[in-house]
């Protein structure tokens, strides 16, 4: 997956994540059912980042006429929909900003991990059944659990604290935190990613608090212990620290009665929230913007020049500005199927004997770019990605030019005609 595709995928998943998290906050966050809420939060992660790939796969399976590659002898027309070119500076700026954000969050995560390892390494280890107790002399350090380790100062080694941290270990809460942190790394620009992590950690605390009370500890004494320990260093992203969560919320939750099964049906509110988010991503303007980001790259591909000036218009300075997306995109006469029929008749596979080094295991992907100007006439044909064989590149650009060089319905933006750039991939295969 290229960086542009990763960013587009992160944006799409982030929108779904935000919509479902808002629905969760409105319907389930205040309910005393921490185990159930934990499962809902983890399901939100899965659904948010799996829905769009599954939806795309379902569309391909249910509409084979729109997803199958057109095959002409040894030629495949790769995409059924013309994709806008994305070589503008703003696309690369966004990608570099995205990479910079990932680097910052990832660096902070690794530094936190190093601190955890150092504390565990320097502490005195007492091996117990199912976990390792790590004793430190630093009383300023709040008790916390991480993977199979429970870290406490010698002065804080109390049974209530151990019961609290052992619940984190028994429920494998550290796995949840790793998942949440990974989402924060790749979706760092999305407030929902950070709020989801905080909510998940709070639910972990609710579960651990209930386990302490279930073990017979006095709720009042335990609450006083929480207040007493609500100071000290903690690790907000990778470990469950005793003093992490807001005490008022935790104490309030201890006095709430467990929710009945009927109230769990409130989770169904996430379904319309997901539907609204999917509908938002299907809006043409948003979909086109995400598609443009997906096809962006960190470097400028200058393409491969075609030597015959009579076959290719090499103009590099069109008379009007060329855009990548418009409110009304250009339309091929007769629609996409008509365009593919024309491509089937236009793209010819060169004589294999002329292709030096070409073998049955070698695939050639050529991307042909062109502009549909404000009058609806295709122009400025060029190779924006070469397959490495000039004969194949020439065959691709000749075929595409012959197929699409008809009068299109022009594009318009805000009521004004505009020129739009496109890229059409053509893949050659030796049979």
Order of alpha helices (4+ residues) and beta strands (2+ residues): alpha-alpha-alpha-beta-beta-alpha-beta-beta-beta-beta-alpha-alpha-alpha-alpha-beta-alpha-alpha-alpha-beta-alpha-beta-beta-alpha-beta-beta
